[in-house]
Amino acid sequence: MTALAAQRAGARRPIPGTAPFDGDLAMRGYALNAMCYSFNRAENREAFRRDEEGYMEKFNLSRPQKDAVRTRDVLAMLEAGGNVYYLAKLAGILGLNVQDLGALQTGQSVEAFKAALLAQGQTERRSAA
């Protein structure tokens, strides 16, 4: 079975160092993800830049979530229930993009992460042909 076929069949390929984003993790990360969702509005991004502590308090982030944001520790944010799609909003404020997040999450350099994505895409296209 190809990787793409396994994925379509519901099989999960674990990513070392990550936990599946399941219901428990979603519940734990609700406050952090709600805060990050608020960054869809420019005025909220600016409010966060002006007063990070006050903004985190407004959303009732847990101590581990606040510490992760303070230290810009994306892996700790993921462990605290952050969803990468919501964290992408915060990452933008911090000057990071989704590929930066993927590299951090997998323990690779950005260049290695991009190369791995390209290689995976080429393998899947060959398998589908």
Buried (B, 14 or more C-beta within 10 A) or exposed (E): EEEBEEEEEEEEEEEEEBEEBEEEBEEBBBBBBBBBBBBEEEEBBEBBEEEBEEBBEBBEBBEBBBBBBEEBBBBBBBBBBBBBEBBBBBBBBEEBEEEBBBBBBBEBEBEEBBEBEEEEEEEBEEEEE
